[in-house]
Amino acid sequence: MIAENTQTQMRKGILEYCILSIISRGEIYASDIIAELKKAQLLVVEGTLYPLLTRLKNNGLLSYTWKESSSGPPRKYYQITAEGRTVLSRLDVTWKELVFAVETSLQGRND
């Protein structure tokens, strides 16, 4: 149970970082974000994405625009804000530091 909780918390933080990274490449539709996350084996349940997008938007890191779709109702396309880019840059540095720290601490471990 403890391991599952830790895994969930680790995944959640990494997922937010990856969502920002994906959206930073350019305007994107939610189903395309889902496809990217599934390809990376980061998304297990699609319903996880929408609350994260809402939180990132409410924190000023993302915005969205509605665009007409030839195949149905208008679609919401997400883009990263200037604040989102600033946060992503900081997260990039933090990620590199964490990877180094974890790899260093795991060296020489006997399993």
Backbone as a ProteinNet text record, in pm:
[ID]
protein_1_A
[PRIMARY]
MIAENTQTQMRKGILEYCILSIISRGEIYASDIIAELKKAQLLVVEGTLYPLLTRLKNNGLLSYTWKESSSGPPRKYYQITAEGRTVLSRLDVTWKELVFAVETSLQGRND
[TERTIARY]
81.9	0	86.5	190.2	278.8	348.2	395.9	463.7	369.3	243.9	147.4	122.6	112	90.7	210.5	330.1	451.2	458	427.2	427	327.2	209.3	106.4	154	213.8	262.2	376.1	466.9	577.1	522.1	431.1	372	297.6	226.6	146.9	235.2	343	434.1	500.7	542.8	607.3	507.9	384.3	280.3	257.4	250	232.7	349.9	469.4	589.5	582.7	546.6	539	427.8	315.9	207.1	254.6	319.9	373.6	472.5	557	656.3	590.6	490.7	420	352.3	284.1	211.8	308	428.2	525.6	570.3	548.6	587.8	495.6	376.7	281	139.4	47.5	-94.6	-136.6	-215.4	-246.5	-384	-450	-582.1	-563.5	-656.6	-643.6	-621.6	-690.8	-673.2	-532.2	-467.9	-328.9	-233.4	-266.2	-187.3	-199.5	-321.6	-345.4	-263.5	-263	-187.2	-38	15.1	157.6	188.8	102.5	125.6	112.1	18.1	3.2	124.3	172.9	291	410.7	419.3	528	495.8	379.7	333.2	321.1	279.6	262.3	117.1	25.4	-115.6	-187.1	-245.8	-319.1	-468.1	-519.6	-661.3	-676.7	-752.7	-769.2	-829.9	-917.6	-981.8	-884.7	-762.7	-659	-615.7	-618.6	-565	-644.7	-774.8	-856.5	-845.7	-845.9	-823.6	-685.2	-584.4	-450.1	-447.1	-511.4	-518	-589.3	-697.1	-771.8	-685.5	-614.6	-528.7	-416.6	-353	-246	-299.8	-419.5	-482.7	-514.8	-574.7	-610	-487.8	-373.7	-248	-178.1	-240.4	-186.2	-76.4	-60.5	47.6	3.3	-127.3	-184.3	-299.8	-329	-452.4	-509.4	-627.3	-685.1	-769.7	-789.2	-878.3	-969.6	-1088.9	-1183.5	-1165.3	-1162.2	-1150	-1256.3	-1310.9	-1410.5	-1346.9	-1427.2	-1381.2	-1470.6	-1409.6	-1487.6	-1557.8	-1516.9	-1573.4	-1661.6	-1714.3	-1801.2	-1799.7	-1824.6	-1830.2	-1692.3	-1688.7	-1558.9	-1471.1	-1341.2	-1244.3	-1162.5	-1123.9	-1041.8	-895.1	-816.9	-674	-596	-499.4	-420.9	-288.8	-244.7	-112.4	-51.6	80	150.2	159.5	150.4	161.9	308.2	336.2	471.8	509.5	415.7	441.2	465.7	391.3	410.4	549.7	598.8	735.2	839.9	817.3	909.1	911.9	794.2	784.9	848.5	822.5	880.5	1033	1089.1	1235.5	1290	1219.8	1262.7	1249.2	1141.2	1121.6	1226.8	1270.4	1377.6	1503.6	1538.2	1656.5	1635.9	1519	1488.5	1493.9	1439.6	1440	1583.2	1670	1809.6	1876.9	1850	1906.9	1854.7	1724.9	1666	1719.4	1729.3	1781.1	1923.1	2005	2142	2143.2	2062.2	2059.7	2011.8	1907.7	1854.5	1954.7	2010.6	2108.8	2229	2273.1	2386.2	2352.7	2233.3	2196.6	2172	2139.2	2112.6	2238.1	2347.2	2470	2517.5	2557.8	2613.1	2510	2384.9	2278.2	2270.7	2257.4	2243.3	2097.9	2034.9	1893.4	1882.8
-119.4	0	126	128.1	243.7	262.8	154.2	163	217.3	173.4	221.4	370.5	418.8	560.6	642.2	594.1	662.2	664.8	553.2	547.6	646.9	654.9	747.5	891.4	926.9	1063.4	1097	1002.8	1024.5	1044.8	959.8	964.9	1096.3	1141.9	1263.4	1384.9	1400.1	1511.9	1503.8	1385.5	1366.1	1390.6	1351.1	1369.1	1517.5	1600.3	1744.1	1801.3	1760.3	1805.3	1765.1	1641.3	1592.5	1661.2	1689.4	1760.5	1899	1970.8	2102.5	2091.2	1991.5	1971.4	1943.7	1857.8	1825.1	1949.5	2024.4	2142.6	2252.8	2254.6	2358.1	2346.9	2230.8	2210.7	2284.8	2318.5	2389.5	2356.2	2433.7	2415.5	2270.9	2215.3	2073	2042.5	1946.8	1899.6	1792.5	1784.9	1692.9	1547.9	1502.2	1361.8	1336.2	1438.4	1423	1417.6	1491.3	1482.8	1341.7	1290.2	1154.1	1053.7	1067.7	975.4	980.4	1100.5	1115.7	1048.5	1070.7	1013	861.5	811	665.3	604.6	672.2	623.8	612.9	707.8	707.2	619.8	555.1	469.1	544.8	671.1	752.8	767.2	741.3	761.1	627.6	596.5	471.6	496.8	603.2	636.5	774	781	907.5	1016.3	979.1	1076.4	1150.8	1103.5	1169.1	1300.3	1307.8	1424	1551	1543.5	1664.4	1743.3	1679.5	1757.3	1823.3	1755.4	1814.2	1935.5	1925	2039	2157.1	2128.4	2234.6	2301.1	2221.9	2278.5	2362.9	2312.3	2387.9	2518.6	2513.5	2634.7	2732.2	2682.6	2769.1	2831.6	2766.2	2820.3	2913.1	2936.9	3030.6	2974.1	2841.6	2780.3	2741.8	2727	2691.6	2784.9	2795.5	2859.7	2770.7	2804	2726.1	2815.4	2768.3	2834.3	2728.6	2771.9	2682.9	2698.7	2587.1	2589.7	2499.8	2545.1	2465.9	2336.6	2232.1	2102.6	2058.4	2005.8	1956.8	1825.2	1762.3	1631.8	1634.5	1751.1	1756.8	1892.1	1893.1	2020.2	2085.7	2213.6	2281.4	2206.1	2220.1	2152.3	2254.2	2213	2296.4	2261.4	2361.4	2342.8	2417.2	2347.4	2402.2	2459	2566.6	2621.8	2664.2	2664.1	2701.7	2854	2909.4	3053.9	3089.7	3219.8	3264.6	3214	3220.9	3169.3	3018.6	2949.2	2805.5	2772.6	2853.1	2831.7	2854.3	2955.3	2982.1	2863.9	2815.3	2700.2	2577.4	2555.7	2440.1	2447.1	2564.4	2579	2541.1	2583.6	2547.4	2397.6	2340.3	2195.7	2116.3	2168.1	2101.7	2089.8	2198.8	2198.6	2101.4	2108.3	2019.3	1873.5	1843	1705.1	1653.9	1733.8	1692.1	1668.4	1756.1	1739.6	1612.2	1587	1467	1339.1	1337.5	1218.7	1190	1293.7	1275.8	1223.8	1285.3	1246.2	1102.5	1064.6	928.5	827.5	854.9	761.8	747.2	857.3	853.3	770.7	790.9	718.5	570.4	532.8	392.3	314.5	383.8	315.6	222.1	104.9	8.2	-63.7	-43.1	-108.7	-255.7	-341.2	-484.9	-523.5	-570.3	-611.9	-760
0	0	0	82.7	88.6	-45.5	-104.8	-234.5	-340.9	-340.4	-439.5	-424	-300.8	-276	-324.2	-295.4	-340.2	-492.1	-555.5	-702	-760.6	-701.2	-748.9	-738.7	-626	-606.9	-703.3	-724	-818	-958.7	-998.7	-1132.1	-1155.6	-1053.9	-1065.4	-1095.2	-1020.8	-1043.9	-1179.7	-1217.5	-1347.1	-1459.5	-1440.2	-1540.9	-1569.6	-1466.1	-1486.5	-1565.7	-1531.6	-1602.2	-1749.3	-1775.8	-1913.7	-1992.6	-1928.5	-1996	-2038.8	-1949.3	-1985.3	-2100.2	-2094.5	-2199.7	-2334.5	-2336.6	-2461	-2517.9	-2432.7	-2479.5	-2523.1	-2467.8	-2504.9	-2650.4	-2711.7	-2852.3	-2948	-2901.5	-2985.7	-2945.3	-2996.5	-2966.7	-2992.1	-2898.5	-2908.4	-2848.9	-2908.4	-2867	-2759.3	-2665.1	-2551.1	-2593.3	-2696.1	-2736.3	-2788.5	-2843.3	-2887.6	-2768.2	-2662.8	-2539.3	-2482.1	-2479.3	-2430	-2509.8	-2642.3	-2727.9	-2695.2	-2675.2	-2640.9	-2507	-2409.7	-2277	-2277.8	-2355	-2366.1	-2436.1	-2538.8	-2610.9	-2516	-2423.4	-2324.9	-2203.5	-2205.8	-2096.7	-1964.2	-1973.8	-1854.4	-1812.4	-1903.2	-1872.6	-1871	-1757.9	-1743.9	-1763.8	-1703.3	-1710.4	-1774.6	-1884	-1955.2	-1868.1	-1775.7	-1688.1	-1598.4	-1589.4	-1510.3	-1574.4	-1705.9	-1777.2	-1751.5	-1759.3	-1756	-1625.6	-1509.3	-1386.2	-1383.2	-1438.4	-1442.6	-1535	-1651.2	-1743.5	-1677.7	-1607.5	-1539.1	-1432.9	-1353.6	-1249.8	-1310.7	-1416.4	-1481.7	-1540.2	-1596.3	-1650.1	-1537.4	-1429.6	-1316.6	-1250.7	-1262.3	-1209	-1307.6	-1422.5	-1520.2	-1608.1	-1608.8	-1686.1	-1826.7	-1845.5	-1975.6	-2007	-2135.6	-2179.7	-2288.9	-2335.4	-2444.5	-2533.6	-2654.6	-2749.4	-2809.1	-2846.3	-2912.9	-3062.4	-3133.3	-3279.1	-3339.3	-3449.1	-3520.7	-3570.2	-3573.8	-3622.2	-3737.1	-3840.8	-3954.9	-3921.7	-3812.5	-3778	-3653	-3618.6	-3501.8	-3435.1	-3304.7	-3231.2	-3221.1	-3182.8	-3166	-3066.1	-3085.5	-2999	-2921.1	-2801.2	-2714.6	-2739.2	-2781	-2803.8	-2695.7	-2638.7	-2528.5	-2578.6	-2511.6	-2536.7	-2402.8	-2399.3	-2276.7	-2271.3	-2151.4	-2132.7	-2104.9	-2098.9	-2064.8	-1925.5	-1832	-1697.3	-1701.3	-1785.7	-1801.8	-1853.3	-1947.3	-1999.7	-1890.7	-1807.7	-1696.8	-1600	-1564.8	-1474	-1538.1	-1666.4	-1736.1	-1735.2	-1755.4	-1751.2	-1614.1	-1509.5	-1373.8	-1349.8	-1401.6	-1386.3	-1463.1	-1578.4	-1653.7	-1568	-1500.3	-1413.5	-1297.5	-1235.5	-1123.1	-1165.7	-1283.6	-1333.5	-1348.1	-1407.5	-1425.8	-1290.8	-1195.4	-1061.3	-994.5	-1008.6	-948.3	-1011.1	-1143	-1211.3	-1163.6	-1155.3	-1108.5	-964.5	-878.5	-737.5	-719.9	-792	-779.6	-833.7	-951.2	-1007.9	-916	-857.2	-765.1	-641.3	-586.9	-464.8	-489.4	-612.6	-643.9	-683	-708.5	-748.5	-637.9	-678.6	-584.9	-499.8	-530.3	-453.5	-490.6	-391.4	-414.5	-396	-502.3	-492.9	-483.7
[MASK]
+++++++++++++++++++++++++++++++++++++++++++++++++++++++++++++++++++++++++++++++++++++++++++++++++++++++++++++++

